[in-house]
Amino acid sequence: MEDFNNKILKIRKNWKYKRQGQDYTPFIHDKIKFNINYYLTRVALFFKFDSALILDADDLGTSVALKAIGFNDKNIHIPNYYDKKTEYRAMKQHLKNIAAFPISIDDYVDAIIDSKSTQSFRAELKEKYNDTAFDTKPRLIDPLPSKPNPFNFIYMDYCNEYQSNKETIKKIFNSNILSEEYVFALTGSLMLKSKEYINKLLKTIEKDVKKMSKTPVKIDQVFVYKRYHQEGLATQTIQHKDVEVGDIHSTKVGMFMFFISFISSKDLENYNDEFEVCTDGLCKTDIQNKQCLFHMKEQAEIKPFCNNRITDFYLLISPMERSLKNAREIIKDFELPYKNKTPDFLVRINREKNWSNGILKTFNSSDVEMLNIKKIINSTTQEFINHQVYNIILKKKDI
Ligand SMILES: C[S@@+](CC[C@H](N)C(=O)[O-])C[C@H]1O[C@@H](n2cnc3c(N)ncnc32)[C@H](O)[C@@H]1O
């Protein structure tokens, strides 16, 4: 992930864009989006997808991710128009050859459907552009997009409700702009946030997509998150310093969003083998785990990106010696919310795994149980826990 992030920083060198305000660096900003884009690039790499239709913003978050894994700029199609505004010019200034165009996605899809060649496609695009009302009409910049091959990578990263975009989605599935094998990912806002409402909406989308798809399709991931005040580096996994804010069930402010993805491929089973299995099948497809976006398990350091859930929890013992006495001393401060919580167990697994003195990793690394940070915090009176949760990454002792 670090390597991927560095490639993106290199592509974006000297760019200027809106989300890069005073209090952001590209590293830190919008790390949930970063994790989603990272995840989608793993899908694209696995299935060798190479032709994308996406929604992107002026900093080209998704495009640079795709470019970092080798997508050709010309094969990244980005209609961009919302509320009489477009970020088209900034996009073209950043990546000249990107297939961006300042019209709505709905118009863009129509232009593809109604054309047979690049020439007629461009004529359609221009006609739609002429009919579009802008606050400030942007000048078109060459090269204009060419007529795309059927897309195998679609990421409709909307910020509004599913209902508003349903018809466009239907149009995509009803046309022949989608290839036989594909990933289709979608985001949207959740205006009401009761557990029942969220689950029902996600189930409805799943049902709709399965019905609309011409080829068999399966749900891939479901992830519900809040975008408010994300902190920490893009490559870290904990979303919020204030865990209460990050909790999708808390009453604190924040816009709720969902991400849902689907994959249609004969190779899906092999892909799914790369992911952790939980009690009821694959962790990533279980709606109960919707606070987490799961990453492939092949690299040990890549963990699911979760709201308030972690897979590793460490206790620091002082004095710095890993003894039963010290373990007992620290563990009694926590009502640890998982099965193996005896000091003897902790000391034993830490010996087996060879963790440094001074650190107790609290459960077996092969265990996929996820811990709720809020529960951990609530279980102790010690104030330092807030900070420890944030700086959760501790190094394994060099063997
Ligand atoms: C959430 S941003 C994309 C972020 C990007 N995918 C990332 O990961 O960094 C969505 C962009 O799509 C534009 N947009 C929203 N609805 C659209 C529509 N119906 N047609 C075209 N563009 C749209 C928005 O104005 C915005 O620039």
The ligand as a MOL file (V3000), in Angstrom:
LIG
                    3D

  0  0  0     0  0            999 V3000
M  V30 BEGIN CTAB
M  V30 COUNTS 27 29 0 0 0
M  V30 BEGIN ATOM
M  V30 1 C -17.3010 11.7440 -4.9590 0
M  V30 2 S -16.5710 12.5580 -6.3020 0 CHG=1
M  V30 3 C -15.4760 11.3690 -6.9230 0
M  V30 4 C -14.3290 11.0320 -6.0250 0
M  V30 5 C -13.3190 10.0640 -6.6020 0
M  V30 6 N -13.9490 8.8660 -7.1500 0
M  V30 7 C -12.2620 9.6690 -5.5890 0
M  V30 8 O -12.2140 8.4970 -5.1730 0
M  V30 9 O -11.4640 10.5320 -5.1870 0 CHG=-1
M  V30 10 C -17.8580 12.5790 -7.4910 0
M  V30 11 C -17.6620 13.5300 -8.6660 0
M  V30 12 O -18.6350 13.2110 -9.6630 0
M  V30 13 C -19.3880 14.3600 -10.0110 0
M  V30 14 N -20.7670 13.9080 -10.2870 0
M  V30 15 C -21.7340 13.6270 -9.3910 0
M  V30 16 N -22.8560 13.2120 -10.0050 0
M  V30 17 C -22.5890 13.2260 -11.3230 0
M  V30 18 C -23.3470 12.8950 -12.4920 0
M  V30 19 N -24.5990 12.4880 -12.3960 0
M  V30 20 N -22.7520 13.0250 -13.6940 0
M  V30 21 C -21.4660 13.4440 -13.8060 0
M  V30 22 N -20.7140 13.7780 -12.7480 0
M  V30 23 C -21.2450 13.6630 -11.5210 0
M  V30 24 C -19.2810 15.2660 -8.8000 0
M  V30 25 O -19.4640 16.6190 -9.1430 0
M  V30 26 C -17.8530 14.9850 -8.3350 0
M  V30 27 O -16.9400 15.7690 -9.0590 0
M  V30 END ATOM
M  V30 BEGIN BOND
M  V30 1 1 1 2
M  V30 2 1 2 3
M  V30 3 1 2 10
M  V30 4 1 3 4
M  V30 5 1 4 5
M  V30 6 1 5 6
M  V30 7 1 5 7
M  V30 8 2 7 8
M  V30 9 1 7 9
M  V30 10 1 10 11
M  V30 11 1 11 12
M  V30 12 1 11 26
M  V30 13 1 12 13
M  V30 14 1 13 14
M  V30 15 1 13 24
M  V30 16 1 14 15
M  V30 17 1 14 23
M  V30 18 2 15 16
M  V30 19 1 16 17
M  V30 20 1 17 18
M  V30 21 2 17 23
M  V30 22 1 18 19
M  V30 23 2 18 20
M  V30 24 1 20 21
M  V30 25 2 21 22
M  V30 26 1 22 23
M  V30 27 1 24 25
M  V30 28 1 24 26
M  V30 29 1 26 27
M  V30 END BOND
M  V30 END CTAB
M  END
